Amino acid sequence: MDNDKLQYRYLDKIDSPDDLKKLSVDELYVLCEEIRDMLVRVVSQNGGHLSPNLGTVELTVALHYVFDLPRDDIVWDVGHQSYTHKILTGRRDKMTTIRRKGGLSGFPKRSESKYDSFNVGHSSTSISAAYGIARAKLLKGDTTRTIAVIGDGALTGGLAYEGLNNAGRSPTNFTVVLNDNKMSISKNVGSMAKYLTGIRIRPGYIKTKKAVEKILLHTPVIGNPIRKLLLNSKSRLRTSVYRNTIFEDLGFVYYGPVDGHDLRSLIHAFNASKNVTEGVLIHVITTKGKGYRFAENDPKSYHGVGKFDIDSGEPLSSRKGYSAKFGEAMCGFAGKDEKLCAITAAMTSGTGLGSFARKYHERFFDVGIAEEHAVTFSCGLAVQGMTPVFAVYSTFLQRSYDQIIHDAAAQNIHIVLAVDRAGIVGDDGETHQGVFDAAMLNSVPGATVYSPCYFDELKIDLDRAIYHDSGVAAVRYPRGGEPYRPAGFKSSGLYSVYGSGKDAVIVTYGRLFAYAAQAAAVLKEKGIDITVLKLDRIRPIPEDALEIAAGFSRIYFFEEGIEQGGIGQTFFFKLRDCGFDGSFELSAIKDKFVAQASVEQALEELGLDCTGMVNKIMWN
């Protein structure tokens, strides 16, 4: 169905949060169902984050109903659950463009709306950013409220605790809403997940605390002194009476747990928080995927989805990608190697490690959203003789740069990084493009980096990284399925030579080889005969590959990564050291972030597809 033709009784009348405030609570419940209908329809056509948004509909409606946006500020953690926020803040009619080139972002973006207070995309940033906003308001005499909305999954990230620690006991109009759905992308792990479960199963403790306090306040002479003693004491008596949460110990006023799908309870809690001139934490319990049975029954699979059929819930594309092939290879290695361990940061299914987790659960470690910890934890495993493989999206690997250098490389500890979603990712936009990892790892002393183009190369490179390299070894591979492969092409090791043209050579790596091979065919038809030099190991660059390239007078290097500090620049510098004085043209991502678009659209715009390569060579 065309979303532009859908009609809703209440939703069609909501152009801003002010319109929302005109509705009764009963009408708000109908509005929530209309929002869910729109969410399912839009995501089924565009792909995106479905389960997180379905789970936060009432929460978002209540926030906009109670608070005064945009004077009050909301900072969403990760931001993948902000679709309802976009719908309620004047962007309803543009929702069909979400995650498409030139359309709405799938995350909050300050340049998109005055209602978006902070750009996000990565986890665990909301408390720090929102607290900074709140402190700035305090300095300016601004009494409006600042709200951070963070999930229990994001609360496994260390930055969230740095923010909580800094914000506690602060005299600011600052509220943290903890959206507790018992999941991030995969099921939550660790002590905090168990702790929150403990709070959920004793929801009456706040009532008990208030009842005790009420009794003490109404007891003549001794009641109030005892209350003050308890509040200021670290004794066991205080703990037994008040049973404080960790959030209260950090200095927050705690409300909850609150049913995140009960609008009246949410509105009451949010209104109560407005009267507190210090940090407040409201613990909200929600169901991920709420209202769409397929997502509610399997929230993990519907966390981030491609296009799907609404009636059956089935994806419209089921082609196996690199992540699945990586998982298969890992299971094959683990069956023969009892020292092999797999580590992930809350991305079990996303990185293809579901089967490994089931078959070799004692050697599988999901550390939560904690990439820094994952790397150093891997180093600890390694020094005791294990072989750790940390599977992580390229964009999230950025967070662990210090640990890769300091804890792994500086000690020459052998860990393997399986860098998923390397290169252009597409519709999630700037925050998720995997275009920095090659340059980042290129700067790490002693690191070895592979960039396969095809599934068989992925397995071969993984074998090299695990069993033949030392120190930090990385295998980086893109999102999605296998690209075009020239008939009869076989990888020949650390690099491969395709064709025998003498006019020029294209040097590239990763999936861009597929485009280079196509470009070579097009150019040959136009009378330009070229060779393609495919790098499989991109750091250190094979010396033989440099010698082959130096034999040409014209070299064109194409790189699906940031130019500054990238492989192309290194290749050029090494050529110059060898005395090369020919023409060298580098096409890579200049000093910019890559906006959302499909992978094909982004590569075309960057001049990194077949047409871009052909044009570059013909006109230079």
ZAMARGU-4260 file (C-alpha; in steps of 0.2 Angstrom, whole numbers, plus 5000, padded with zeros to 4 digits):
<rodrens>
0) 5000/5000/5000 | 5006/5018/4996 | 5009/5026/5013 | 5005/5043/5005 | 4987/5038/5003
5) 4985/5031/5021 | 4972/5041/5032 | 4972/5041/5051 | 4959/5048/5062 | 4971/5057/5074
10) 4988/5055/5067 | 4984/5066/5052 | 4981/5080/5064 | 4997/5080/5073 | 5010/5092/5065
15) 5019/5096/5082 | 5019/5091/5100 | 5007/5106/5103 | 4993/5096/5093 | 4996/5081/5104
20) 4992/5090/5120 | 4974/5093/5113 | 4970/5075/5114 | 4963/5065/5129 | 4972/5050/5136
25) 4960/5038/5128 | 4963/5047/5111 | 4981/5045/5114 | 4980/5026/5115 | 4971/5026/5097
30) 4985/5038/5091 | 4998/5025/5097 | 4990/5011/5087 | 4990/5023/5071 | 5008/5026/5074
35) 5012/5008/5075 | 5003/5005/5059 | 5013/5018/5050 | 5029/5012/5057 | 5026/4994/5051
40) 5021/5000/5034 | 5036/5012/5032 | 5049/5000/5038 | 5042/4986/5027 | 5045/4997/5012
45) 5061/5006/5017 | 5070/4994/5029 | 5076/5001/5046 | 5074/4998/5064 | 5057/4991/5068
50) 5057/4982/5085 | 5065/4997/5095 | 5052/5009/5087 | 5037/4998/5091 | 5042/4996/5109
55) 5044/5015/5112 | 5028/5022/5105 | 5019/5026/5121 | 5035/5031/5129 | 5038/5044/5115
60) 5020/5050/5115 | 5020/5053/5134 | 5036/5062/5133 | 5030/5074/5120 | 5013/5076/5129
65) 5021/5081/5145 | 5037/5091/5141 | 5038/5107/5131 | 5047/5103/5115 | 5058/5111/5108
70) 5061/5122/5123 | 5064/5106/5133 | 5077/5094/5125 | 5077/5076/5122 | 5093/5066/5118
75) 5090/5049/5111 | 5103/5036/5114 | 5108/5028/5098 | 5093/5036/5090 | 5086/5021/5081
80) 5071/5022/5091 | 5066/5040/5086 | 5054/5036/5072 | 5039/5041/5083 | 5048/5056/5088
85) 5050/5061/5070 | 5032/5058/5066 | 5026/5069/5080 | 5037/5083/5076 | 5032/5089/5059
90) 5040/5075/5048 | 5025/5063/5047 | 5023/5066/5028 | 5041/5063/5025 | 5042/5046/5033
95) 5041/5037/5017 | 5058/5045/5013 | 5067/5038/5029 | 5084/5031/5026 | 5083/5035/5007
100) 5095/5046/4998 | 5090/5064/5001 | 5076/5059/5014 | 5074/5058/5032 | 5089/5051/5042
105) 5085/5035/5052 | 5093/5044/5067 | 5091/5061/5075 | 5099/5075/5066 | 5101/5093/5071
110) 5101/5099/5053 | 5084/5090/5050 | 5073/5098/5064 | 5073/5110/5078 | 5066/5095/5089
115) 5082/5085/5087 | 5094/5091/5101 | 5109/5080/5097 | 5115/5069/5082 | 5117/5051/5087
120) 5120/5034/5080 | 5132/5025/5092 | 5127/5019/5109 | 5129/5025/5126 | 5131/5044/5122
125) 5114/5051/5128 | 5118/5054/5146 | 5134/5063/5143 | 5127/5074/5129 | 5111/5078/5138
130) 5120/5082/5154 | 5131/5094/5145 | 5116/5102/5138 | 5108/5103/5155 | 5123/5111/5163
135) 5124/5124/5149 | 5106/5129/5152 | 5110/5130/5171 | 5124/5142/5167 | 5112/5153/5156
140) 5098/5153/5169 | 5087/5142/5158 | 5075/5132/5169 | 5069/5120/5155 | 5071/5102/5156
145) 5083/5090/5148 | 5079/5072/5145 | 5091/5058/5140 | 5082/5042/5134 | 5093/5027/5135
150) 5090/5008/5134 | 5096/4995/5145 | 5107/4988/5131 | 5115/5005/5129 | 5118/5005/5148
155) 5131/4991/5146 | 5142/5004/5138 | 5155/5012/5149 | 5152/5029/5143 | 5134/5028/5150
160) 5142/5026/5168 | 5154/5040/5165 | 5139/5051/5162 | 5129/5044/5177 | 5144/5046/5188
165) 5147/5064/5183 | 5128/5069/5183 | 5123/5062/5200 | 5119/5074/5214 | 5119/5088/5201
170) 5107/5103/5204 | 5100/5103/5186 | 5083/5100/5178 | 5089/5083/5171 | 5080/5067/5168
175) 5086/5050/5162 | 5073/5039/5155 | 5079/5021/5156 | 5070/5011/5143 | 5071/4993/5149
180) 5066/4980/5136 | 5078/4967/5142 | 5087/4968/5125 | 5099/4978/5115 | 5101/4970/5098
185) 5104/4953/5105 | 5099/4948/5123 | 5107/4958/5136 | 5121/4951/5146 | 5131/4955/5161
190) 5128/4960/5179 | 5118/4976/5175 | 5105/4966/5165 | 5103/4954/5180 | 5102/4969/5192
195) 5088/4977/5182 | 5079/4961/5182 | 5080/4961/5201 | 5072/4978/5201 | 5059/4973/5189
200) 5054/4958/5200 | 5052/4968/5215 | 5042/4983/5209 | 5034/4986/5225 | 5050/4992/5234
205) 5047/5010/5230 | 5030/5009/5238 | 5038/5001/5253 | 5051/5015/5255 | 5037/5028/5254
210) 5027/5020/5267 | 5041/5018/5279 | 5046/5037/5276 | 5027/5042/5279 | 5027/5032/5295
215) 5043/5040/5301 | 5037/5058/5296 | 5021/5056/5306 | 5030/5049/5322 | 5031/5063/5335
220) 5049/5068/5341 | 5059/5054/5335 | 5052/5050/5317 | 5061/5064/5307 | 5078/5062/5316
225) 5077/5044/5312 | 5073/5047/5294 | 5087/5059/5292 | 5099/5047/5301 | 5094/5034/5288
230) 5096/5045/5273 | 5113/5050/5279 | 5119/5033/5284 | 5128/5019/5275 | 5123/5007/5288
235) 5114/4990/5285 | 5099/4997/5294 | 5097/5010/5280 | 5100/4997/5267 | 5086/4986/5274
240) 5074/5000/5276 | 5077/5010/5260 | 5084/4996/5248 | 5092/5009/5237 | 5095/5006/5219
245) 5112/5010/5211 | 5105/5025/5203 | 5100/5033/5220 | 5117/5029/5226 | 5124/5039/5212
250) 5113/5053/5217 | 5098/5052/5206 | 5080/5052/5212 | 5073/5036/5206 | 5055/5033/5200
255) 5049/5015/5194 | 5048/5003/5187 | 5034/5011/5176 | 5024/5001/5164 | 5030/5008/5147
260) 5014/5005/5138 | 5003/5013/5151 | 5001/5031/5146 | 4993/5036/5162 | 5007/5030/5172
265) 5020/5037/5161 | 5012/5054/5161 | 5011/5054/5180 | 5029/5049/5181 | 5035/5062/5169
270) 5024/5076/5177 | 5032/5071/5194 | 5049/5073/5187 | 5046/5091/5182 | 5045/5096/5200
275) 5062/5090/5205 | 5077/5102/5203 | 5090/5088/5202 | 5094/5072/5193 | 5079/5060/5191
280) 5080/5043/5183 | 5063/5035/5178 | 5064/5016/5175 | 5052/5011/5161 | 5048/4993/5156
285) 5043/4991/5138 | 5041/4976/5126 | 5052/4977/5111 | 5042/4975/5095 | 5026/4979/5104
290) 5010/4978/5093 | 5017/4968/5078 | 5016/4950/5082 | 5031/4944/5072 | 5043/4958/5079
295) 5035/4955/5097 | 5039/4936/5096 | 5056/4938/5088 | 5062/4956/5092 | 5080/4951/5088
300) 5077/4947/5070 | 5066/4963/5068 | 5078/4975/5077 | 5085/4981/5060 | 5077/4974/5045
305) 5077/4976/5026 | 5061/4976/5016 | 5048/4963/5022 | 5031/4957/5018 | 5019/4964/5032
310) 5007/4949/5032 | 5019/4935/5033 | 5034/4945/5041 | 5046/4937/5028 | 5060/4947/5022
315) 5060/4951/5003 | 5078/4946/5001 | 5086/4932/5009 | 5103/4931/5000 | 5117/4925/5012
320) 5130/4938/5016 | 5148/4940/5022 | 5142/4939/5040 | 5134/4922/5038 | 5150/4915/5029
325) 5161/4922/5043 | 5150/4913/5056 | 5151/4897/5045 | 5170/4898/5044 | 5172/4901/5063
330) 5162/4886/5067 | 5173/4876/5055 | 5189/4882/5063 | 5182/4880/5081 | 5177/4861/5078
335) 5196/4858/5075 | 5204/4870/5087 | 5199/4871/5105 | 5208/4887/5108 | 5198/4897/5096
340) 5186/4909/5105 | 5174/4922/5098 | 5170/4938/5106 | 5156/4950/5101 | 5149/4967/5108
345) 5130/4964/5109 | 5130/4959/5090 | 5129/4940/5090 | 5116/4938/5076 | 5123/4954/5067
350) 5140/4947/5065 | 5134/4929/5061 | 5140/4921/5077 | 5123/4913/5082 | 5128/4895/5077
355) 5145/4897/5086 | 5137/4903/5101 | 5126/4888/5102 | 5139/4875/5097 | 5154/4882/5107
360) 5145/4892/5120 | 5159/4890/5133 | 5171/4899/5120 | 5159/4912/5115 | 5158/4929/5124
365) 5146/4943/5122 | 5153/4957/5132 | 5138/4969/5129 | 5140/4986/5121 | 5158/4988/5126
370) 5170/4987/5112 | 5185/4994/5122 | 5183/4980/5135 | 5181/4967/5121 | 5198/4971/5114
375) 5207/4971/5131 | 5197/4956/5136 | 5203/4947/5120 | 5221/4952/5125 | 5219/4944/5142
380) 5212/4928/5133 | 5227/4928/5122 | 5241/4929/5135 | 5234/4913/5142 | 5236/4904/5126
385) 5218/4906/5118 | 5216/4913/5101 | 5202/4927/5102 | 5192/4933/5087 | 5183/4949/5090
390) 5169/4951/5077 | 5163/4969/5076 | 5156/4982/5064 | 5169/4993/5057 | 5160/5009/5063
395) 5160/5002/5081 | 5178/4996/5080 | 5183/5015/5081 | 5179/5015/5099 | 5193/5003/5103
400) 5207/5012/5094 | 5217/5015/5110 | 5215/4997/5116 | 5221/4990/5099 | 5237/5001/5100
405) 5240/5001/5119 | 5234/4984/5125 | 5237/4973/5109 | 5249/4980/5097 | 5262/4987/5110
410) 5263/4970/5118 | 5263/4961/5102 | 5248/4951/5108 | 5239/4940/5095 | 5221/4945/5093
415) 5211/4944/5077 | 5198/4957/5072 | 5184/4952/5061 | 5178/4969/5054 | 5161/4967/5048
420) 5152/4981/5037 | 5168/4988/5031 | 5166/5001/5018 | 5150/5009/5012 | 5135/5003/5022
425) 5122/5013/5015 | 5105/5018/5022 | 5110/5021/5040 | 5121/5036/5034 | 5136/5045/5042
430) 5137/5037/5059 | 5137/5019/5052 | 5148/5020/5036 | 5163/5008/5038 | 5176/5020/5029
435) 5188/5023/5043 | 5194/5006/5049 | 5207/5004/5035 | 5216/5021/5038 | 5214/5018/5057
440) 5222/5000/5057 | 5235/5006/5044 | 5242/5017/5058 | 5245/5003/5070 | 5263/4997/5071
445) 5264/4978/5067 | 5246/4976/5062 | 5241/4964/5047 | 5225/4968/5038 | 5216/4958/5024
450) 5202/4964/5013 | 5194/4950/5003 | 5182/4952/4989 | 5174/4935/4989 | 5167/4922/5001
455) 5181/4910/4998 | 5194/4923/5001 | 5186/4928/5017 | 5189/4910/5024 | 5207/4910/5017
460) 5211/4927/5025 | 5203/4922/5041 | 5214/4906/5042 | 5229/4917/5038 | 5225/4929/5052
465) 5221/4916/5065 | 5235/4904/5061 | 5249/4912/5052 | 5250/4930/5058 | 5256/4937/5075
470) 5251/4953/5084 | 5235/4962/5078 | 5228/4954/5063 | 5212/4960/5055 | 5200/4954/5041
475) 5188/4967/5034 | 5173/4963/5023 | 5158/4972/5017 | 5139/4971/5021 | 5128/4961/5010
480) 5131/4948/4997 | 5145/4943/4986 | 5148/4955/4971 | 5151/4951/4952 | 5165/4939/4949
485) 5174/4938/4932 | 5172/4921/4924 | 5187/4910/4929 | 5194/4922/4941 | 5204/4914/4956
490) 5212/4923/4970 | 5231/4919/4969 | 5236/4924/4987 | 5241/4940/4995 | 5237/4949/4978
495) 5230/4945/4961 | 5233/4951/4944 | 5218/4951/4932 | 5221/4955/4914 | 5237/4959/4904
500) 5234/4976/4898 | 5249/4988/4896 | 5240/5005/4895 | 5237/5007/4913 | 5234/4998/4929
505) 5220/4999/4942 | 5225/4995/4960 | 5211/4992/4972 | 5205/4980/4986 | 5189/4973/4994
510) 5173/4973/4984 | 5179/4987/4972 | 5189/4974/4963 | 5172/4968/4956 | 5169/4986/4949
515) 5187/4987/4942 | 5185/4971/4933 | 5169/4977/4925 | 5178/4994/4921 | 5192/4984/4912
520) 5180/4976/4901 | 5171/4992/4896 | 5188/5001/4893 | 5194/4987/4882 | 5179/4990/4871
525) 5184/5008/4870 | 5202/5003/4865 | 5210/5005/4882 | 5218/4989/4888 | 5222/4989/4907
530) 5227/4977/4920 | 5219/4976/4937 | 5230/4973/4952 | 5219/4967/4967 | 5227/4968/4984
535) 5221/4955/4997 | 5233/4959/5010 | 5232/4978/5012 | 5244/4980/5026 | 5258/4977/5025
540) 5257/4979/5006 | 5265/4965/4997 | 5282/4970/4989 | 5279/4960/4974 | 5263/4970/4971
545) 5272/4986/4972 | 5285/4980/4959 | 5271/4975/4947 | 5262/4992/4949 | 5279/5001/4946
550) 5280/4993/4929 | 5266/5004/4923 | 5267/5023/4918 | 5249/5026/4924 | 5242/5020/4940
555) 5224/5022/4946 | 5221/5018/4964 | 5202/5016/4969 | 5198/5015/4988 | 5182/5013/4997
560) 5188/5022/5012 | 5194/5038/5019 | 5209/5045/5009 | 5219/5053/5023 | 5231/5040/5030
565) 5223/5026/5019 | 5230/5012/5009 | 5231/5022/4993 | 5242/5035/5001 | 5253/5022/5008
570) 5254/5013/4991 | 5260/5030/4983 | 5273/5034/4996 | 5280/5016/4994 | 5281/5018/4975
575) 5290/5034/4977 | 5303/5026/4989 | 5306/5014/4975 | 5309/5027/4962 | 5292/5027/4953
580) 5290/5043/4943 | 5275/5040/4933 | 5257/5046/4935 | 5247/5041/4950 | 5229/5045/4953
585) 5220/5041/4969 | 5201/5040/4970 | 5196/5038/4988 | 5184/5047/5000 | 5190/5065/5003
590) 5188/5075/5019 | 5170/5072/5021 | 5157/5060/5029 | 5146/5050/5017 | 5128/5053/5018
595) 5114/5040/5018 | 5110/5032/5001 | 5110/5014/4995 | 5128/5007/4993 | 5126/5008/4974
600) 5121/5026/4975 | 5135/5031/4987 | 5148/5022/4976 | 5142/5031/4961 | 5142/5048/4969
605) 5160/5045/4975 | 5166/5039/4958 | 5170/5022/4964 | 5158/5011/4954 | 5162/5005/4936
610) 5156/5021/4927 | 5166/5031/4939 | 5182/5021/4936 | 5179/5021/4917 | 5177/5040/4917
615) 5192/5043/4928 | 5203/5033/4916 | 5196/5040/4900 | 5198/5058/4905 | 5214/5058/4914
</rodrens>
